[in-house]
């Protein structure tokens, strides 16, 4: 009997260890699908990492390379830099990126992608904590992770303010949620939320509107439960004051760099709101200025869903409904253009709404047949991830191929001249129309010169006939290159003049 008992213990102990090991692994293993989502995000964006800078990116590069850091920071704070937006925290990060990566666009792109992935993880943690439903958290994460609604944002280097601010503001919401979950006893979470909110504004001034999502969350999660109006007012006051001071200071200084005709009140605001709402759900093709019948229909369905969820809840859906609509409000008043990157701030909230609706269906389907419901849920996640990933890849590649022309320009100019004297204009004879767009000359092309050679060096691209007419009025040494067989080669100004002599 003693032998039998001893033998039994020897057999049972390994089994007990295995069971204990499995129990310790299970909490981690349930998050394995998130790792798959992160891998998918990296996988669809990895082929984009080798692309070069785009024309807009040179505004930042030229700003940084044309003056010492104190002057650069002063101009950023006073909004005297070349970029028309007040984003001091973002501009500090740009300066650090330039010092670390220089003209290697790979590093800049990795930073964008890393922050996007970080936001996916924070969004997943927020939704899982608020709903306790793994499927809902995964659905929200995958829709935001690969949605083509803001197709160029992650890969467009100077769309970084949207990516950076989104990370900070979703993190602020998560920190506020943790504060409420702690019974409002851990003040560190509260002040972390507040500081992240302020940082979100300093990264992208348009992000301040997401304070409305924080307000709705706290009203639903704290005020509705505790019914302490004074406590609610006191704790939301720092957020309201910060938003008021920051927005008033920026608008009141008269230094906002956006042109006077850029914004306006009129019919275009609801029209563009519908465009952005439809883009969230139907991110196919280029974003239109005028909605089609399909876009009016899709946009109306999204707005109707937002109203329904705001009225009926649950609380996370109320927050998402407000966040989704308010996130596009800094851009809807624009009378000039729409851009897919303007939906990036709204995408996590749209993803939450869709995930909550899908979770409702999954919950009731599981009551009827749990294995089938789980299988359908997995198939739906895979289908959505595949469709959105395909749209993201399909729309990103043509956009990024346009960076090739800027790589040729920057590389060949540096190959021809290591240094250019200050106050000089480099002329690019461009009969193929690669860079001679007249809207690019005073901004993007001028910034290429500053980025490559420093202060007061400009680049101008124009057809040979225009240069021949201009050359007569130029004094001093002239730096001229011509586009030949896909590369820029040094030529003499006289050769262009003779070619176009009467």
N, C-alpha and C positions, 0 to 999 in steps of 0.2 A: 504493500500500500504506500509505504514511504517512497519506494522507487517510482511507483506510478505517479504520485503527486509531484515528485521532483521532475519527472519527464514532462508532465503536463505544463509545469511552469516554464520549462525550457522551450516548449512549443509555443506557448501563448505570448511570451514576452516579445519576440520579433513581430508577431502580428499586431500587438499593441503599439509597438513603435511605428509600424507602417501606418496604422490608423491615425496615430497622433501626427505623423508627418503629413498625411493627406489632409487632415483637418487644418494644419497650419498653412498648407499650400492653397487650400480652397479659396480663402478670401482674396488671395492675389490672383489666382487663376480666373476668377470671374471677370477680371478686368483685361483679360487677354485680348478680347475683341478690340479694345481701345488701341492696343499695340498694333493690331492689323490696320486700323484706321490711320494711325500715324505713319505706318509704313506705306500705305496707299498715297497719302499726301506727299511724302518725300519722293515716292516713285514717280508720280505724275509731274512733279516739278523738277526732279533731278536733271532731266534733259535740257531744262531752260537755264541752268546755272552757268553754262559756258558763254552765254550771249553777252554782248558788250553793253555799254551805256546807250541810252536814248537821248535825243536832243534836249529834252527838258532837264535831264540829269546834269548837263553841263552848267546850268545856272548855279547849282550848288557847288560844283567843282570849281567854277570860276570865282565864286564868292570866297571860297576858302583859300584858294591858291594866290589870290591877288592882294592879300593884306595880312599883316600879323594878327595873331589871335586876339589881343585886346581890342583892336579896331574892328575886327570881325564880330566879336561878341557885342560891342557897343552898337554897331549898326543893326545887328539882329534884334536887340532889345528895343531900339528906337524905330524899328521897321524901316531902315534905310538901306537894307540889303536888296538884292535883285529879286528875291522871291516875294510875292505879294501877300504872304500870310504871316501872322505873328505866331511862331512856333519855336520859342527859345529852347525848350528841352530837346526837341527834334533836331534843331540846328547844332546843338552841342554834340549830339550823337553823330551827326554827319561829320563834324570836325574830327571826332575820334576815329570814325571809320576811315576818313581820308588819311589820317596820320598812320593808321595801321595797314590799310589795304592800298592806298594810293589809287592808281588807275587800273587796278585789278578788280574788275566788276564782280568776279566770283565771290569775294568776301562780302561785298555789299549784299549780294543776292542771298547768301547763306544767312545773314542777319535777318533779312525780311522773312525768309522761310522759317527760321527758328522761332521767331516771335509768333508767326501764324500758328505753328504747331503748339506752342505754349498756350495760346488762347484756346485752341481746340481742347487741350487737356483741362484747363480751368473751367471751360463751359461744361464739359462732361462731369467734372466734380461738382459743379454748382447744381446741375439738373438732377444728378443722382442723389445729392444731399437733400434737395427740396422735394423730390417725388418718391424716393426710395424705389424707383423702378429702373432696372438696368436697361431694359429695351428702350425706354423713353430717353434715357441719357445717351445711349449709343446712337439712336436716331438723330437727336439734336446734334451730336458731335459730327456724324458723318455728313449731314446736310451742310453744316457750316464748313467743314473741312475741305470739301471738294466742289462746292457749288460754283457754277460758272456765272452767277449773278454779278459778281465783282471780279470778272475773269482776269483782268490785268493787274489787280492790286498787289498780289503777292510777288509777281515777277517784275513789276514796274518799280524801279529803285526809288524814285521820288514819290511813290505812293506810300512810302514808309510811314508818314504821319498817321495815315488811317490804320495801318497794322499796329503801330506802336500804341496809339490812343485806345484802340479796341482792347488790346491786352490789358492796359492799365484800368480801363473802365469796367470790363467784365470782372477783373480781379477785385475792383472796389466793391462791386455788387456781391461777390463771393465773400469778401471780408465782412461786409455788413450782415450777410446771412449768418456767418459764423458767430458774430456778435449776438444776434437774436437767439441763435441756437444755444448759446451759453447761458441763456437766461438774462442777458444784458448785464452780466457781471464782469466780463473780461473786456475792460476798456481798451486794451491793446488792439483788439479787432476793430473797434469803432474808429479809433484814430488812424489805423492803417487804411481803413476804407476812405476816410476823409482825405488823407494825404494822396492816396492813389487817384481820387477824383480830381484833385487840384493838378496833379501831374498829368492826368489825361487831357485837361484843358491846355496845359503848357505844351503838350505834344501836338495837339490839333485843336485849335480854338472851337471848331465845330462840335467837338465832343462834349462840350459843356451841357448840351441839351439832354444828354443821357442822365443828368441829375434828376430828370422827371421819372425815369425808371427806378432810381434809388428811392425817390419819394413814395412812389406807388408801392414798392416792395415794403418799405417800412410801415406805411399806413396799413397794408393788408396783414403783415406779419406781426406787428407790435401794437399799433393803435387799436385795431379791431379786436385784439385779444385782451389787452390790458385796459383799454378805454381810459387812458390817462392822457388827456389832451395837452396838459402842460408839459409832461415829460416828452411827448412827441414833438411839440414845438421847440423845446429847448435843444433836443438832439438833432433836429433838422436845420436849426438856425445856422450853425457853422457852414453847412453845405450851401444854404441859400445865400448867406452873406458872401461866401467865396465866389459863387457864380455871379452875383450882382457886382461885386467889386471888380472881378476880372473882366466881365463883359463891358461894364461901364467905363473902366479904364481904357480898354482897347478902343471902344467906339468913340469915347469922348476925347481921346488924344488927337483925333483927326489925322492919324498917320496910317490907318488901314490902307493897304496897298491896292485894294480892289477898285477898279474903275467905277466911276459914278453910275454908268449905265448898265453895270453888271446885274444889279438886283432891282427888283421892282414889284409892286403889288398889282395883281391882275389875274386874268383867267389862266395864265400859264402856270400858276402855283398848283391848283388842283389837277391840271392836265399833267404836269410833270410828276406830281405825287402818284398819279395812276400809272405813269410810265415806270416809275421805280418799283411800285408794288407788283406790277405785272412781271418786271424783270426778275424779282426775287423768286417767283414761282416758275417762270418760263424764260430761262436764260439762254435763249437761242438766237444766234445772229447778233448783228450790231444793234446797239441801243438806239432807239428812234427818238427823234424830237417830237414827232406827231404820232400818237398811238394809233395802231390799226384797230379794226373791230375785235380781233382776237385779244389784243392787249387791253382794250377797254373791258372786255369780258373777264379776262384773268385778273386784272387789277381790281375790278369790282368784287370778284369772289374773295380776294385776299382781304380787302377792306371790310367786307361783310363778316368774314371769319374773325377779324380783329375785334369788331364791335361785339359779336356774339361772345367771344371769350372774355372780353372785358366785363360784360354784364354777368355772365354765368360762372366765370372762374374755370378752373381753380386759380389760386393766387399767382402761381408761376406764370400761368397763361395771361393773367391781367397785366403783370409786369411786362411780358413779352409783347402784348398788343400795343401798349404805350411805347415801349422801346422801339418797336419796328417802325411805327409811323413817325415818331419824333426824331428818329435818327436821320431821316432824309430831309428834315425841315431846313437845315442850313443850306441845302443845295436846291430845293424846289423853287425858291424865288429867283433863281438865275434865269435871265432872259436870253442868254447867249448860247449855252450848250448844256447837254446832259453827258454824263460819263458813267461807265459801269462801276468805277471805283467808288462812286458816291453811294452805292448800295452796300458797301462792305460793312459799315457800322450797323446797318439794319439786319444783316444776314443772320447773326446768332439768334436774334429775337424771332425772326421768321422761322428759323430751324426749330426753336422751342415750340412754337405754335403747331407746326406740322407734327412734331414728335408727340405732343400731348394728344392731338387728335388721333394719331396712329396708336398711341398707347391705350386710348379708350376702346378702339376697335379690337386691339389685341386682348385686352382684359376680358371683354365679353365673349370673344371667340374662344378663349381658353376655358371658359365655363362650359362650352359645348364639347370641345375636343382639344385638350391641351397639346398633345403632340402635333396635331395639324396646325394649331394656332402658332406654335413656336416655329414650325417649318415655314409657314407663310410669312411670318415676321422676318425670319432670316432671309427669305427670298426677296422680300420687299427692300430690306436694307441693301442687299447686293445689287438689286436692280437700280435703285436710286443712286447708289455710289457709282455704278457703272455708267449710267446715263450722264450724270453731272461730270464725272471724270472725263468722259469722252468729249463733252462740250467744252470743258476747260482746256483740254489739249488741243482740240480743233480750232478754238478761237485764239489761243495764246501763241501758237507757232507763227502764224502770219504776222502778228504784231511784233514779235521779237526778231523776226528776220529783218525788220526795218532797221535794227541796230547795226547791221552789217555796214551800211553806208557811213555811219558815225565812226565805226572802228577803222575803216579805210581812211577817213579824213584825219583822225587823230594820229594814227600810226604813220601815215605817209608824210604829214607835216613835220612830225618829229624826226623822221628819217631824213628829210631834206634840210632841216635847220634845228640844231639843238637849242639855240637861243635866238630871240628876236628882240631888237631894241624897243624900249617902252615908247608908246605913241605911234607905233607902226601898225598898218593894216596889211594883212596878207590877203592877196586876191586869188581866188580859185576860179579859173575859167571853166565853166560848167555848162556845156551845150546840151548835156543829157538830162538836165533838170534834177540831178541828184540832191543838190543842196540850195538851189537858187530860188526856192520859194520866198517871195518878198517878205512874208510874215516872220520868217526865221532870222532874217539878217540882223535886226537890232537886238535880238534876244539870244537865241540859241547859238548862232554863228559867232556873235561877239563874245559870248561866254566861252566858246571853244578856245579862242585866242587867250583869254585870261586864264583858263584852266591849264593850258599847255605852257604858256610863256610868262604869265604874271600880269601885273597891273598895266592897263592902257594898251594892251595888244589885242587887236581885233582881227576877225576873219570875215571876209565878205565873198560870197559866191555870186557870179553873174555870167550871162552868156558872153561869148567873145566879142560880139558886136557892141554890146553895152560897155565892155571894158575899153574897146578901141576908142569910143567916143569920150570916155572918162579919162583916159590916159593922158590926154593933152593938158589936163589941168593938174596933174600930179607932179609934185616936186620931190627931190631927194631920191635915195635908193628905193627900189620897188621890189617887193617879194611876190612873185607870181608863179603859180603852178597850174597845170592843165590836166584834166582828167583824160587819160589815154589808156585804153585796154584795161580799165578797172583800177588804175593806180594814178596817183598824182605825181607828175614829173615837173621839175623846174624848167621854166622857159624864160626867154627874155621878153619884156613888154613890147619891144619893137616888132617881134615876130607876129604878135597879135594885131598890132597897128597896120603892118604891111599887108597882112592877109585881108584886112577890111578897108584898105585905102581905096578911094574913089577912082 
